[in-house]
């Protein structure tokens, strides 16, 4: 026999079953010593049945709203994360997994699941009205994703306050605009116009000091790359 996991989407309402007949709890229910607590269940194909309360609530979670569905997802991923983290920390991974690359993949999966749970939690809080909910202590990979999405980021561990990094928006500068640019010396403008005649800004990052208004080109240091104290500047 093989093991299977099934998923079903059903509609349900709390109901009593009395002498084999199902009665919704918000309606009239006959008095009886044989009253059983549970749910009236309607499947996607229209089939109707009754399920005992403990059996139904173990198998199903309410998924009426997007927040409900996100909470279910967060709970399921968290359960799997806890099991995987325990498997790795116990040392059993070294006994079961021989290949070092597979070990690396498992550890990366564990870290990614943890980050995913934090992202879901922040989204749930914000959808419930908490505009202050943020994902803090991000790794550099998450910071890069935020930069690509157009958000400024910073490290909470930076000594200088008011500093943040932004990825410049890619831009195509035409020959009509180049002569008017204040950021280029005249000699450079002449060389550009003699050559291709255009400028394409691509993957450039700036570090901005909001106290002085100064913006400098930015390249991450090795400590920035391995840091886990990145955050989005709101």
N, C-alpha and C positions, 0 to 999 in steps of 0.2 A: 504494500500500500504506500502511495506517495502522499506527502503532506501538501495541502493547498490553502491559500489565503484568498478569500473572496471579498469583494466590495459591492455594496448595493446602496442605492439612494431610494429612500422611502419617505412617505408622508405618514405622520402618526399623531394621535391625540390620546391623552390619558383616558382610560376607560376601565369600567368594571365588567367582569364576566360573571353572570349569574345564571346558574343552571344551564350552562352551555351557550347562552346568548350574550352578546356584547352590547354594553350601554355606555355611551360617552359620559364622562363625569359632569359635564355642564348641562346634562339633561336629566329627565326623570329616571330614577333607578329603583327597581323593586327591592323591598326589604327582604333580606335572606341571610341565613347563616353561611351560605355557600358562596358568598361574594368574594371574587378574586381580583386583586389589584394588578393592573397592567396597562397595556396600550392597544388601541385599535390601529392596525397597520395596513396601509394601502401601498402596494408595490407599483412600479412604473407601468406594468401592463394592466393595471386596474384590479388585480387580485387583492382581496381583503382577507386579513386574518387577525388573530389576537395573540399577543405575546405577554408572558408574565413580566412584571415590572423589573425585577433584578436581571432577567435574561436580556431584555430589551436595552436597558441602560448600560449593560456591559458591552453590548455589541454596537450601539449607536450613540452618537453625540449630536446635539442640535446644530444644524448648519443653515439657519434661516438667513443670516446676514454675512457679508464678506468678513466681518470681524469674527463671527462664529467659526467660519471655515479656516481663517488664519490661526485662531486659537487651537483648533484641532490639529492643524499642521505643525504648529510650534510644539505641542505636547507630544506628538508622534516622533518628531525629529529629536526632541530632548530625550525621550526614552531610549532611542537608538544611540544617541551620543553617549549617554551614561553607560550603556552596556559596552560600547566600543572603547571608551576611555578606561573602563575597568579592565577590559581584556588586555589593553596595551600596558597599563600600569602594573598589572599582576605579574607580568613576565611571561604569560602564556603565549603571547604573540611570538616570542623568540623560540618557543617550543614547537609551535604549529607552522609558522611561516619561515621558510629557509632562505628565500630569495631576499636580498637586501633592498632591491628596488620595490618589491611588493610591501616590505615593511615601511619604506618611505611613503608609498602611496596611502597606506593605512593611516599613518600619522598625519599626512596632509588632509586626508578625508576627515579625521577627527577635528583638526583645527578649523577646517572649513565649515563643518557642521556647527561648531560652537559659534563661529561668526554669524552663520545663517540664523541661528536661534536669536542672537542679539539683534540682528536686523529686523526679524519678524516682531520681536517684543517692542522695539521702538515704533514700528509701523502701527502695531495694535494700539499702543498708547496714544499716538497722534490721531488715529482714526476715532478714538474715544474722546478726543477733545483736549489732550495734553500737548499743547504746542511746544512745550519745553523739553519733551522727550528727545534725547539724542543718543547716538552711538558713540561712546567715548572709548579711548584706548584701542584705536584701530591700528592694524599693522600697515606696512607701507603699500602692500597690494591693494588694500581697501582705500587708502589715501589716493593712489593713482586712479582708481575707478571714479572717485569723487571729483578729481581734477578733470578727467575726461568728460564728466557730466556737467562741468562748468562751475563747480563749487570751489571756493577758496578753502585751503586746509592749513593747519599749523600743528606744531608739536606743543603739548602742554608743558614739556620740559625745557623749552627754549627760555633762555635767560631774558632775552629782549622781549618786552611786552609790546603788543600792537603789531607784531610781525605775522604775515601770512603769505602763502604761496598761491599763485593762480596760473593756470595754463592759458596762454594767449589763444584767442580765437583764430583759427587759420584764415588767412586773408590773401587775396590776390590784388596787388598794387599795380595799377596800370601806368603807362608812360605819361598820362595826363596828370596824375596825382604826384608822381615822384618829384617834379620840380618844386612843389609846394611843401614837401616834407621838412619839418623842423628837426627831425631826429637824424638826418643824414648830412654830412659835410658836402659842400658843393662839388668837390673833386670826386666823391663817390657817386653822386648823382650823374655826373658826366660819364663816368665809366659804365654805369648801369645802362644809361640811355644809348651808349655806343654799342653795347652788347645786346643782350636779350631784350632789354627795354622794360622789363617787368620784375617785380619782386613777389615771391610766394612765401609768406610766413607759414611755417608748419608747426613742428613740435617744439615750442619754446615756453619756458616757465619763468615767471618773475616772482621775486620776493619783495613784498611791499611793506613799508614802514608807515603805518597810519599816523604816527606822531610827527614825522617829518615830511611825509608825502613822497619820499624817495622810493624809486623802483629800480632794482638791479636784476640782471639775469641770475638765474638760480640753477645750480646743479646739486643734487643731494650728496651729502657726505656718506661714508660707510656707516656711521652711527645713525644717520637718518634712515638708511635702507633697512637696518635691523631693528629700529625702534618700534615700539608698540604703544606709543602715547599720542598717536595722530588723532586729530578731531576735525570735524567740519566747522568752519567759522559761520555762525548764524547771524 
